[in-house]
Amino acid sequence: MVKISCALDVSSAPNLKNMLVYTSENGFDHLCLPISHPRYKRIFKANVQDRHSLAFTRSEMILNLRDWNTSVIGRISSYIDVDSNHEPYRIQSEKILNQELMYISHLGIQTSIIKLHKRNNINLSRIIYDRCQENTLYQTNFNLSQQLWFEVPMESPKSKTALFRSDVAEDEEEDDPWDWWCEMRHMTSSDRRLGLALLLATDLPSQEVQNRWLGEPIKAVIIPTSIFLTNRKGYPVLSRSHQTFVKRCAALGALPIVTGIIRHVAPRNYLQYIDHVYQSNNWTDPVIPYTRGFEDHLQIPLQPLMDNLESHTYEIFEKDPVKYTEYKHAIFLALLDRVPPEEAETNVQVVMVVGAGRGPLVDATLMAASSAKRKVKVYCVEKNVNALVTLYSTKSDEWKDSVEVVCSDMRDWKPPVKCDILVSELLGSFGDNELSPECLDGAQHLLKDDGISIPGEYSSYLCPIQSCKLHAEAGHNIVPVGKLPVAKYEMPYVVHQLNTYPISPIQKAFTFIHPNRDEEADNRRFKTFKFKVEQDSVLHGFSGYFDTILYKDVKLSIVPESHSKGMFSWFPIYFPIKDPVKLKSGDDLVVHFWRLADKKSVWYEWCVSQPVQTPVHNPNGRSYSIGLL
């Protein structure tokens, strides 16, 4: 079990070297402290600094370069106010801020923290963003690896005051620190080097507000010693609600920072307890080994109809402990329904597994037949010539005459007989985004009129989300060759989503049923969604999910409320929007979504019409489409 990394925050350190040793002896990996003494305020006159202003802090030679790089988190002086209405103070603050930022860069400190005190941070945002741009253009000031975190309280100091006083103005009561952060993030274009250090409140806000914070790029969670309780043995503990929130921050990889007066025996007592909370997260979940490292990492969806899948992709899917168990159960029930007990020895059911990959559904079919005590003849249909090597080998070694391997596109194959049961695993993260409707409609000629399709039905779902993490990741993607710069915001991504906030409950999008009894199959779709915004938030795009009815009551789902426990074959899909939309509590968010097609491809288009109008994303599939050929 790996011990967590944790930081100890101190207001000052008269002897920095000794303090660093003390921090390490108590188990902390980082020391967080002001870059200059909190009481030492420099004065700049006529653009000239005296020698005291130049020597505004301790010598860098107190520590070696490695300690500055890896063990120290620098705090910008908290008295700085570059947005002060008092011009001389604002000018002085700008000079001090620039001085400290440059010195932090000089020392090679990898992370620094600046505290936000109020909503108006316009000038601060400009200064920070200018520095980020300088780095981009001239490689100065901020190094690319350096991080700047903004400390923001979960609860506004003014709002807290309003609980005990009746003379606080109404607008002050409504001062929301999330707005401070939101405006800062927006003005700095969600630069990935800028993060959030969230200061926990004694009384946590509502669950909905907590969820919104968890949709922000939380790099650190600052835990005051004052919010700890003392248990019967005299050790510090957190309330159950604080434990839960800290665990959720842990899942995002947030660094815990302990701050405040040491109210118990030693700082290590807080660290030991926080380590216990972090370790009590559900790290033993069998899904975690397959999802670790993919958190909020954007991936281009597979196109198995157009491209041949690689061996490692098949291997990951085949390790899913849930999917094939449910498929086996669905096939088992279908066999029992089609073959009465008295015909068990004479009625041979023809089962066609289309898009068979390396054969896991063939194995599931044979096991289901054995469990049901029914006879089957299996046709294994696959067009990927690389996967066929494994299929022919398995037939020779294991399946023998019970399975016929067919090298063909399911839509083109002319079978010797029609099948009783048609089995496929063509679903994508949005259900239909890997062209299951087109494939199964094209393969319907393989199925008897009274035959069963597994799956028999699937639906997609859509949810508006706030996630500047995902939006920023999309913005840093490389534009595909020959596409417009906007292309990276006009294509879906498969992503294991953690750092997101659902703005409104999920709604169903499109449903497809197989076999398709329509005289002329048309898999184009259009739907208008009306979401009710539950609290102030920012729309960064949409999460897509799906569920499927394999047969009767046998289902698979990646919809959060009904997710098949232990299944990891599919991550949700993310549809970004180019420009984030600021939303207010109570707004009606109206979204339009299309599934369109021509003879060569299928694509999605989407836009917002309320509370603002956005352009239609991906018109005519200009940035992204799914090939039919």
N, C-alpha and C positions, 0 to 999 in steps of 0.2 A: 504494500500500500504506500503510495507516494505522498509525502507531506506537501501540503499546499504552500504556495508562495504567498507571503503576507508582508505588509509594510507597517512600520510604527511611525506615527506622525507626532512630531514634537514642535513646540512653539519656538524653542531656541536650543542651541547646543554650545555652551561656553567652551568645551573641549571636544571638537568634532571627532577626533580619532578615538577618544575614550567612549564617546556616545555610540560610535559605530561598533565598537567591540561589545558594548552593553547590549546593543540591539541584536547582534549576532548571538550572544550568549543566551538571549531569551528566545531564540529560534526564528527571529524575523530575518527576511532576506533583504529588505530595503528599509532605508531610513528616509523619511519625508520631512524636510525642514525648510525654513525660509532661506532664500539665497543670500539675503542680507539680514542683519538684526532688525526685528520688527520696530524697535524704537529709534533706529538710525534713519532719519529722513534727510536726504541730500537736497541741497539748494543749487540750482544752476542759474548763473547770472550772465546775461549777454552772450550766451553760447560759449561761455568759458567755465570750466570746472576747476575748483581749487584742488589741492592735493588730497584733501579729506574726501572730496567727492569721488576722486579717482580710486582711492583705496577704500571703497565702500563696503568691503567684506574681507573675509580671511584670505590668506594666500592659498593658491591652488596646490601648493607643494605639501600641504598638510596631509593630503591623501595621494596615493598613486593613481595613475590614469585608469586602471582597472576598477578601482573602487568608485571613482567618479562615474564611470560608464555603467556599472552594473548594480551598485549598492545605494546610490543616492537618487532621490526624487526631489527636484527643486521646486520650492514654492515661490511664486512671484509675490512681492510685497502687497499685503492686503489693503493698505491705505491708499493705494493708487486708484485714481478715478479719472480716467481719460475722457469721460463723458460729463464731467462736472460743469455746472452752469457758471462757475467762477473761473473765468478765463485763465488767470495766472496759475491757479491750482491745476487746471487741465493741462496747461503747457508743461508745468513741472512734472506732472504724472506721465505725460508722453515720454519725456526725456528719461525718467527713471525706468519706465517699462522697457524702452529700447535698450537701455544700458544693461538691464538684467537679462533680457532675452539674448543679447549678444554674448554676455558672459557665460550663460548656460550653454550656448552653442560652443563657445571656446573651451569649456571644461569637458565637453563631450557627454554631458548628462543626457540620457536617452529620453527621459520623461520629465515634464514639468507641469505644475498645476497653477491655474489662476482662478481666483474666486469671483463668481458673479454675485453682486449684491442687490441688483435691481433689474428692471425690465429694459431700461434704455441703455443699450450697449452698442449703439450705432458706430461710434468712433472706434471703440475697442475692436469691433468686428472688422472695420476697414483696416486698422493697423495690422491685425493678425493675418488677414487675407492677403494684404500687400506683401507681407513677409513670405507667405507661402508661394506667392507668384514670383518673388525675387529668387527663391530657391529654384523654381522651375526654369526661370530664364537664365539666371547667372550663377547658379550653384553657390549661393551665399546665404548667411544667417541660419536658417533651419537646414539641417542635414535631412536627407530623405528618410532616414531611419528614426529621426527624432519625433516624439509625440508631445502634443500640448493638450492637456485635459482641463476642462472647465468644471470647477466645483459648483454644483447647483443643489440647493436644498430641496427635498421632496415637498416641504411645506414652507410657505412664505412667512417670514418673520412678522409681517403686518397682519396676515391672516391669524396667526397665533395670538397676536396682541388683541385682536378683535374679540377673542373669546372671553377676555377679562375686562374689556373696556367698552363703554357705550359711545365714546366720542370719536370713534374711528370712522372716517368717510367710507361710504359704500364701495367706491371704486378701489379703495385700498384693501378692503376685505376680499375683493375678487382678484387681487394680484396673484397670478398663478406662475410659479417658477418655471413650469414647463414652457410658458410663453417666452420667458427670458432665453431659455435654451433654444427653443424653436426658431426664434428670430436670429440668434447667433448662428445657428446651423445653416439657416437659409442664406444669410449674407455671406457666409464663407463657402457656399456651394457644396456643403457636406464633404469638405476635404477629408480624406481618409486619415490624415495625420492628426486631426482634431477629434477628441473624444469627450465623453461625459464621465465625470467623477461624481456619483450621486451620494449626497449626504442624507443618511437615514434620519427620519423623524422619530421622536418619542412615540407619537401616535401616528400610525400609518394611515394614509388616505384610503379611500374606497378601493375595492378590488379592481374596479374598472380603471381608476387612475393608476394603480400599480401596473396593470397590464399595459397601459399606454407607455409608462416609463420603460417597460421591458421591450418595447419596440424601438427604443433608442440605442445608439452604440455605446452601451455602458462599458467603460474600460476599467472602472474601479468603483467599489461600493465603500463609502467612508462610514465607519461604525463608531459613533461616540461611546465612550465608556459609560456615559450617563444613562444610556438606554438599557444597560445590562441589569438584570435582577441578581439577587444572591440566593443560591439554594441552601438547603439545610446543612450542607457540609462547608458552607462559606465560599463556594466557588461561583464565578460569574456565569450566568446563563441568559439566554434571550427568550422573550415570550414566544409562544407558538407561531403567532403571525409574523414576527420578525424572522424566526427560523425559516419559515416557508419562503419569505421573500429573498433572504440571503441564499437559500438553496437555488432559487431560480436565477439569481445573479451568477451563482457558481456555474450553472449550466452554460452561461454566456461567456465564461472564462474571465469574469470580472475579478480584478485584484482586490482583496479585502485590505482596507487601511484602518488601523485602530487609532483613534484620536481622543484626546482629553486626559484629564487627571487620572492617574492609576489609583483606582478605588479598592483594589484587591491586593493580594500579596505582591505580585510581580506582573509585568506585561505578558510573561509566558502563559499566565492563566487565561488571558483573553485569546491568545493564539491557539492554545490547546482546545479551547471550546469551539472556536471558529473552524479549526481543522476537523473536529468531530462533526460539526454541522455539514461541512463540505463533503466529508467522506460518507455521511449517511445518505447522500444523494443516491439515486437508484443506479449506481454504476454497474451493478451486477445484471442489469437488463441484458438478455441475450442479443438484443438488436444492436446494442452500442458498438461491439467490435466491427460491425458492418457499416455503421454510420459515422463513426469517429473520423474526423478529418474532413468530412463533407459538409459540416455545419455552415450554412449560408454561403456555400460555394456553388456558383452558377455553372451549369452544364448544358450544352446544347442537346435537345431531345434526340433520341435515336430515330433513325429512318430505316427500319428493317426491311421495308418493301423495296426501297431504292438501293440500300447498302447492305452488304453481308456483315452480320455481327461477328465480333472477334471472340476468341476462345475465353478470354477472361470475363467478358460480359456474360456469356452463357454460364460460366462457373459461379459468378455472384448470384445470378437468378436461381440457379439450381440449389443453392444453399438455404433458400428460404424455407423455414420449418412449417409454415402455415399454408402457403398457397397450394402446394401439391397435395397436402392432406385434404384440403377442402375440395379440390378437383376430384380426388379419388372418391370422396364421399358422394359428390354429385353424380359421378359416373355409376357408382354402386346403386344409388336410388333409381337412376334412369334404367339400368339393366333389370332391376326388380320390377319396375313398372311395365317394361316391354315384354318380359318373358315370365309367364306364370309358372309356378313350381312344377306343374305336370309336363311342361315343355323344356325343362332345364337341360335335359340331355340331348334334345333334338333341334332346338331353335338356336341357331348360331347367329349372333348379332354382328353386323358389320359396323365397325367403328373406324372412322377416319380422323386421324390426328393431323391437322393441316398447320403448316408453319411449325414443324415439330422440333426444330433446333437440334439438340443432341439427344432428344428422346425422353425427357423426364415425364411428359404426359403419356407416352407409350407405356412406361413403367407403371404409372398411376392407373392406366386402363387395365393392364394385366393383373395388378394387385386387386383392383375393384372387382374384376370378373372372378378371381379366385375367392374373394370374400363372399361374393353373392352366389357362388356356385353356379355361374352361368358361363356359357361358351361364347367366345368372341373370335372374330377374324379382324385383325387390325391392319389398316393401311397407314403407313407413316409417310407423309408428303412434305418434302422440304426442297427449296430451290438453292440454298446455300451449298455450293459444291464442297466447301471446306468442312461443314458440319456433316455432310454425307459420308465422309471417311469414317467418322465415329459411328454413324448409324449402321453402315454396312458391317463394320467390325462387331458391333453389339448384336446385330442379327445373327451373325455367324457364331458368336460365342454364347449368347444367352437366349435370344428370342426365338431363334430357329424358324420353323414354318408357321408359327402363330402370327408373324408380322411380315408384311410386304413393304419394302422401302421403295419409295417412288421419288425420282428426281424430276421435279416439275414445279411450276408456279400453280398454286391451287386453282387459279382462275382459268387456266388453260388446259388442265388435265382432263382427259376423257377416260373415266373409270370403267372397268368391266362390269361393275354393279354399282347400284346406289347404296348409300349407307343408312343405317338406322340412327346412328348418333354421330354428330359432327363436333369434334372437340378442337378448341383453339385457345391460344394465349397471345392474342394480338393487341391487348389493351395497353394504352399509355397512361401517363400521369393524369391526363384530362379525359381519360376514357377512350375517346375517338381519335386522339391526336396521332396515333400510329396507323390510322386508316383501317381499323377493324371493320367499320361499316362497309367500306368499298370492297375489302377482301372477302368478307363473309357473304355479301350480296353476290360477288363474282363466283363464289364457291357453292352457292345454293343449289346449282345443278347437280351437285354430288349427293344431295340429301333427298331421301324419300319424302313424299308428300306428307306423311304422318311422322316424319323423323324429328329428332330432338337436337337442338343446337345447345352446346355448352361452351360459353355462356349463352343464356337466353335473352338477357336484357342488361343494359348498363346505362348509367346516367352521369353526366358531368355536373359539377357544382362550382360556384364562383363566390368569392369573398373579397371585398375591398380591404386593403391592408396599408398600414403605415410601417415602412421599414427603410430608413435612409441608408441602412447597410446594404440591402439588396439593390436599391436604386443606384448607389454609388458604385457598386460592383458592376452593374450593367453599364454605367457610364465609362468605366475604365476598360471595357472590352474592346478588342480590336475590331474595327469595322470590316466586314467581309469584303473581299476583293470585288470591285465592280458595283458596290452598293453605296448609297448615300450615307453621310455621317449620322443621320437619324436612325439608321438601320439597327443599331444596338438597343434602341428603345422600342423597336417594332418587331421584336422576335421573342418567343417564349423561352423560358429557361427552366430546366428541372433543377430543384434545389431542396435540400434538407433544411427547412426553415426553423430557425430558433429566434433570431433577433427581429421578430415581427409583432405587430399589434393588429388584431382583427377589428376594423372600425365598426362593422355591423355584422349581424349573424349571416351565415352562409345561406345562399339560395340555389335551388336547382336550376341548371341551364338546359342541356339537351339530353334527350333519351332516345336510345336505339334498341329495337327489338328484333330478335332473330328466331326462326326464319322470318324474313321480311315478306309479308303477304301483299304488299302494294303491287299493283299491276306494273307500275313503272317506278323503280326505286329512285328516290331523290334525297340525298343525304345533306343537302344544303339546309342551314338553319339560321334563324334570326330570333333574338329575344331582347326585350327591354327589361332591365332590372331597376327597381326602386328601393334603395337602401335608406334606412333611417339612421342618421349619424348620432351616436350616443353621447359623444363628448368632443370638445375641440380636438382636432387632429389634423394630420397631413396625409393626403392620399398619394402613395407612391406607386400604385399599381394594384394588381389583383392576384390572389392565390386561387389556383384551380385544383379540384379534387375529383374523384369518381368513386362510385360504388357499382357493384355488379351482382346480379342474381345468376348464379351458375345454373342452378336447377332447383325448383320448388323453394325451400327455405334455406338453401345453402348459398351464403353470400360472402363476398369479399369487399372490403371498404378501406379507403384511405381518408375518408371524411373524418375530421378530428372527433366528432361526437360519436361516431360508430366505427372507429378504426379497428381493423382486425388485429387483435393483440399478438405481438411478436412478428408481424409481417413487415418485411423491409424491401420487397421487390420494387416498390414504387415510392419515389419522393413526390411531393406536390409540384405543381407547375407554377411559374410566376410570369405574368404578363405585365411589363412595366408601362408607365406612361412617360412621355418625354419631359413634361414640366409638372412637378408636384403641385397639387391643388390643396390650398388651405381650407379646412372645413370647420364649421361652427356646430356646436351642439344643437340638435333639432333640425339641421339641414336635411333636405331630401337630396340624396345622391342618385342621379339618374344615369344609368350606364347602358350602352347599346353594344351588343355582341353578335357577330356574324360568323358562320362557318360557310365558306364559299368554295366553289370548285370549277375547274374547266376540264378538258380532256387529259391534261398532263399533270395537274397538281390540285391540292387542297390547301386552303389557307384560312387564317382567322383575321378579322378586322374588329377594331373596338374603339370606342370613344366615350366621352362624358358629355352630357348636355345640360346637367344641373349639378351644382349651383353655378358652374361656369361651363362654357363650351370649349372643348378641346378639338383639335383636328382629328380626323379618322386616322388611326394608326394602321400601318401596313396595307394601304389601298392596293388592290389588285395583286396582293402578295409580293409587292416590290422588294421587301426586305427579307421575307421568310415564307417558304411554302414547303409542303410535304409532297414529294414526287410520287406519282402513280405508276410510273413506268420503270 
